[in-house]
Amino acid sequence: MSSTTANPMATSSPFQDWIGRSVSIDDEVTLPAVHRIAAMVDLDPAAFSKGDTIPRHWYSMFFTANPRKSQIGHDGHPRKGEFLPPIPLPRRMFVGRRVEFPGVLRIGDQARKQSEIVGIVEKNGRSGPLVFVTVRHTIEVAGKPIVIEHQEVVYREAAGASGNVVSAPALAPADATWTEQIPMDPVLVFRYSAVTWNSHRIHYDTEYARNAEGYPGCVMNGALTVHLLTDAAMRQTNRPLVGLTARLVKPLFVGETLHLSGRAAANGVMEAWASDHNGCLAGNVQLTFA
């Protein structure tokens, strides 16, 4: 079940009157869904049973938006102007999130996610005009908050638009105390897109990714990068995760190798980062443990 509410307070900005718009989605943390997620990350699905807690960062693979076919735009995303504002810039990317975990989700839980647009900021960057949209998601079970997330997406001009300037990528830190490597194979990316019901064409349509959005090939899901990096960091400790902040700075591409690195936790906080085969920084995550 879902519902949408518009902000009654309009302003002179073409987008600011979307602040306060909200939508809610009900979902069940089902055992079959958990089994599919476990298999995707090479865990034994049979290790999970009804009533078990799920890893806290797995919340992001539930509560999917389920737009009808007629509500999908040419890029595979839900059309703008429904919940998200009708920003005319064509490229949309997930750039980061800040998450608190006041509770845990269990297999079998009936939960609700309430999403609200809480910020819209327009900027002019070296690559052209940018619009950042921040959405606050609150997941509750029986009225109690389990997850509180602030997610940020950015809208950008089309690739090759006049005046676009691409900044040189930064290098990843060289002082890691642990590191892992994971192939970004198309099967992994497909399964993640399927689990999260993400039909954005940059993740599976090579021709579209190259010709419409200017990428060299299919793009790795940014949220999957954050998920795998969090997985790797959590393998370094047995303490429960209570919060994380993630930031993506550079796209990664299917067929390459994802390098995951980090430093040992100090005072309950661990720094971790993802990089490409050239050692260029793609994103970082700060994780807080109890």
C-alpha positions as CSV (number, residue, x, y, z in Angstrom):
1,M,0.0,0.0,0.0
2,S,1.3,3.5,-0.7
3,S,0.0,7.0,-0.5
4,T,1.3,10.5,-1.6
5,T,0.8,13.8,0.0
6,A,1.8,17.2,-1.5
7,N,3.2,20.1,0.5
8,P,0.4,22.8,0.7
9,M,3.0,25.6,1.1
10,A,4.0,26.8,-2.4
11,T,7.0,29.1,-3.0
12,S,8.3,31.1,-6.0
13,S,11.0,28.5,-6.8
14,P,9.9,25.9,-9.4
15,F,11.0,23.1,-7.2
16,Q,10.8,24.3,-3.6
17,D,7.1,23.6,-3.3
18,W,7.9,19.9,-3.6
19,I,9.6,19.9,-0.2
20,G,7.3,18.2,2.2
21,R,5.8,15.8,-0.4
22,S,5.6,12.3,1.0
23,V,4.8,8.8,0.1
24,S,4.5,5.6,2.2
25,I,5.1,2.0,1.2
26,D,4.2,-1.1,3.2
27,D,6.3,-4.2,2.9
28,E,6.9,-7.6,4.5
29,V,10.4,-8.9,5.2
30,T,9.7,-12.2,3.6
31,L,11.8,-15.3,3.8
32,P,12.0,-15.9,0.0
33,A,13.3,-12.3,-0.5
34,V,15.9,-12.8,2.2
35,H,17.0,-16.1,0.6
36,R,17.4,-14.3,-2.8
37,I,19.5,-11.5,-1.2
38,A,21.7,-14.1,0.6
39,A,22.3,-16.0,-2.6
40,M,23.2,-12.8,-4.4
41,V,26.1,-12.1,-1.9
42,D,27.1,-15.8,-1.8
43,L,25.7,-16.6,1.6
44,D,23.9,-19.8,2.4
45,P,20.1,-19.0,2.0
46,A,19.3,-21.9,4.3
47,A,21.1,-20.1,7.2
48,F,18.1,-17.7,7.4
49,S,14.8,-18.7,9.0
50,K,11.6,-16.8,9.9
51,G,12.1,-14.7,13.0
52,D,15.8,-14.2,12.4
53,T,17.2,-10.6,12.2
54,I,18.6,-9.6,8.9
55,P,21.8,-7.6,8.6
56,R,20.9,-4.0,9.3
57,H,22.0,-2.6,5.9
58,W,19.8,-5.0,4.0
59,Y,16.8,-2.7,4.7
60,S,17.6,-0.9,1.4
61,M,16.6,-3.9,-0.7
62,F,13.0,-3.8,0.6
63,F,10.2,-1.2,0.2
64,T,10.7,-1.0,-3.6
65,A,8.7,1.5,-5.6
66,N,6.4,-0.4,-8.0
67,P,5.4,2.0,-10.7
68,R,3.1,0.6,-13.4
69,K,4.6,0.2,-16.9
70,S,2.8,3.4,-18.0
71,Q,4.5,5.3,-15.3
72,I,8.1,4.5,-16.4
73,G,10.2,7.1,-18.2
74,H,12.5,6.5,-21.2
75,D,15.5,5.9,-18.9
76,G,13.7,3.1,-17.0
77,H,13.2,5.2,-13.9
78,P,9.7,6.1,-12.7
79,R,8.7,9.3,-14.5
80,K,9.5,12.5,-12.6
81,G,6.5,14.6,-11.4
82,E,4.9,11.8,-9.4
83,F,6.8,11.8,-6.1
84,L,10.1,13.3,-7.2
85,P,10.0,16.8,-8.8
86,P,9.9,17.3,-12.6
87,I,13.5,18.5,-12.8
88,P,14.3,19.0,-16.5
89,L,17.9,17.7,-16.2
90,P,18.0,14.2,-17.8
91,R,20.7,12.3,-15.8
92,R,19.8,11.1,-12.3
93,M,22.3,9.4,-9.9
94,F,22.3,8.2,-6.3
95,V,25.2,10.0,-4.6
96,G,25.0,9.2,-0.9
97,R,23.1,8.4,2.3
98,R,23.2,8.9,6.0
99,V,21.6,6.2,8.1
100,E,20.8,5.5,11.7
101,F,19.7,2.1,13.0
102,P,17.6,2.4,16.2
103,G,16.2,-1.1,15.8
104,V,16.4,-4.3,13.7
105,L,14.3,-5.9,11.0
106,R,13.3,-9.5,11.4
107,I,12.1,-12.0,8.8
108,G,8.3,-11.9,8.9
109,D,8.1,-8.3,10.0
110,Q,5.3,-6.1,8.5
111,A,6.9,-2.7,8.1
112,R,6.2,0.7,6.7
113,K,8.6,3.2,5.0
114,Q,7.6,6.8,5.0
115,S,9.5,8.9,2.6
116,E,9.5,12.7,2.5
117,I,11.4,15.2,0.4
118,V,13.3,17.4,2.8
119,G,15.7,19.3,0.7
120,I,16.2,20.6,-2.9
121,V,19.4,22.5,-3.7
122,E,20.3,23.9,-7.1
123,K,24.0,24.5,-7.9
124,N,26.3,25.3,-10.8
125,G,29.3,22.9,-10.9
126,R,32.2,22.5,-13.3
127,S,30.1,19.9,-15.1
128,G,27.2,22.3,-15.5
129,P,23.9,22.8,-13.5
130,L,23.1,20.3,-10.7
131,V,20.1,19.8,-8.6
132,F,20.5,17.8,-5.3
133,V,17.3,16.3,-3.8
134,T,17.4,14.9,-0.3
135,V,14.7,12.4,0.8
136,R,14.2,11.2,4.4
137,H,13.1,7.6,4.8
138,T,11.8,6.3,8.1
139,I,11.1,2.6,8.4
140,E,8.8,1.5,11.3
141,V,7.5,-1.7,12.7
142,A,4.5,-1.5,14.9
143,G,5.0,2.3,15.1
144,K,8.7,2.0,16.3
145,P,11.5,3.4,14.1
146,I,13.9,0.8,12.9
147,V,15.8,2.8,10.2
148,I,16.2,6.5,9.6
149,E,17.9,7.4,6.3
150,H,18.6,10.6,4.5
151,Q,19.3,9.8,0.9
152,E,20.6,12.2,-1.7
153,V,20.3,12.0,-5.5
154,V,21.6,14.5,-8.1
155,Y,20.2,15.5,-11.5
156,R,22.7,16.6,-14.1
157,E,22.9,17.7,-17.8
158,A,23.3,15.2,-20.6
159,A,26.8,14.0,-21.3
160,G,28.6,16.3,-23.7
161,A,26.4,19.3,-23.0
162,S,27.9,22.6,-23.7
163,G,30.4,23.7,-21.0
164,N,30.7,20.4,-19.3
165,V,34.0,20.0,-17.5
166,V,35.0,16.6,-16.0
167,S,37.3,16.9,-12.9
168,A,40.2,14.5,-12.6
169,P,39.3,11.6,-10.3
170,A,40.9,11.6,-6.8
171,L,43.1,8.7,-5.8
172,A,42.0,6.3,-3.1
173,P,43.8,6.4,0.3
174,A,47.0,4.3,0.5
175,D,46.9,3.4,4.2
176,A,44.3,0.5,4.2
177,T,44.7,-2.2,6.8
178,W,42.4,-4.5,4.9
179,T,41.3,-4.9,1.3
180,E,39.1,-7.2,-0.8
181,Q,38.4,-7.4,-4.6
182,I,35.1,-8.3,-6.2
183,P,34.5,-8.7,-9.9
184,M,31.6,-6.4,-11.1
185,D,30.2,-9.1,-13.3
186,P,26.9,-8.6,-15.2
187,V,25.1,-11.4,-13.3
188,L,25.7,-9.8,-9.9
189,V,24.6,-6.4,-11.2
190,F,21.5,-8.0,-12.8
191,R,20.5,-9.8,-9.7
192,Y,20.9,-6.7,-7.6
193,S,18.7,-4.7,-10.0
194,A,16.2,-7.6,-9.9
195,V,16.1,-7.8,-6.1
196,T,15.7,-4.0,-5.8
197,W,13.3,-3.7,-8.8
198,N,15.6,-1.2,-10.4
199,S,15.0,-0.8,-14.1
200,H,17.3,2.1,-14.8
201,R,18.7,1.3,-18.2
202,I,22.3,2.4,-17.5
203,H,22.7,-0.9,-15.5
204,Y,21.9,-3.3,-18.3
205,D,21.4,-1.5,-21.7
206,T,24.9,-0.9,-23.0
207,E,23.7,1.0,-26.1
208,Y,21.6,3.3,-23.9
209,A,24.4,3.8,-21.4
210,R,26.9,4.8,-24.1
211,N,24.7,6.8,-26.6
212,A,22.2,8.4,-24.3
213,E,24.2,9.0,-21.1
214,G,27.8,9.1,-22.3
215,Y,29.2,6.2,-20.3
216,P,31.8,3.8,-21.7
217,G,29.5,0.8,-20.7
218,C,26.9,-0.4,-18.2
219,V,27.2,1.3,-14.9
220,M,27.6,-0.5,-11.6
221,N,24.7,0.3,-9.2
222,G,26.0,2.9,-6.7
223,A,23.8,1.4,-4.0
224,L,25.3,-2.0,-4.7
225,T,28.8,-0.5,-4.3
226,V,27.8,0.8,-0.9
227,H,26.2,-2.5,0.0
228,L,29.3,-4.5,-0.9
229,L,31.6,-2.1,0.9
230,T,29.5,-2.3,4.0
231,D,29.5,-6.1,3.8
232,A,33.3,-6.1,3.6
233,A,33.7,-3.6,6.5
234,M,31.4,-5.7,8.7
235,R,33.5,-8.8,8.1
236,Q,36.3,-7.0,10.0
237,T,34.3,-6.8,13.3
238,N,31.6,-8.6,15.1
239,R,30.1,-5.5,16.7
240,P,26.6,-4.4,15.6
241,L,26.3,-1.6,13.1
242,V,24.4,1.5,14.4
243,G,25.0,4.0,11.7
244,L,26.7,4.8,8.4
245,T,27.4,7.7,6.1
246,A,28.1,6.9,2.4
247,R,29.3,9.2,-0.4
248,L,29.8,8.3,-4.1
249,V,32.1,10.4,-6.2
250,K,32.8,8.4,-9.4
251,P,30.9,5.8,-11.4
252,L,32.2,2.2,-11.8
253,F,31.5,0.0,-14.7
254,V,30.4,-3.6,-15.2
255,G,33.2,-5.9,-16.2
256,E,35.8,-4.2,-14.1
257,T,37.1,-5.2,-10.6
258,L,35.8,-3.4,-7.5
259,H,38.5,-2.8,-4.9
260,L,37.2,-2.5,-1.3
261,S,39.5,-1.2,1.4
262,G,39.4,0.3,4.9
263,R,41.1,1.0,8.2
264,A,40.7,-0.9,11.4
265,A,37.9,0.6,13.5
266,A,39.0,3.2,16.1
267,N,36.6,4.2,18.9
268,G,33.8,2.4,17.2
269,V,34.2,4.1,13.8
270,M,35.6,2.5,10.6
271,E,36.5,4.3,7.4
272,A,36.2,2.3,4.2
273,W,36.3,3.1,0.5
274,A,35.8,1.7,-2.9
275,S,38.1,2.2,-5.9
276,D,38.5,1.1,-9.5
277,H,41.4,-0.8,-11.1
278,N,43.4,2.4,-11.6
279,G,43.2,3.2,-7.9
280,C,40.8,6.1,-8.4
281,L,38.4,6.7,-5.5
282,A,34.7,5.8,-6.3
283,G,33.1,6.2,-2.9
284,N,33.6,6.0,0.8
285,V,31.6,4.9,3.8
286,Q,32.0,5.8,7.5
287,L,30.5,3.1,9.7
288,T,29.7,3.4,13.4
289,F,29.6,0.3,15.5
290,A,28.1,-0.2,19.0
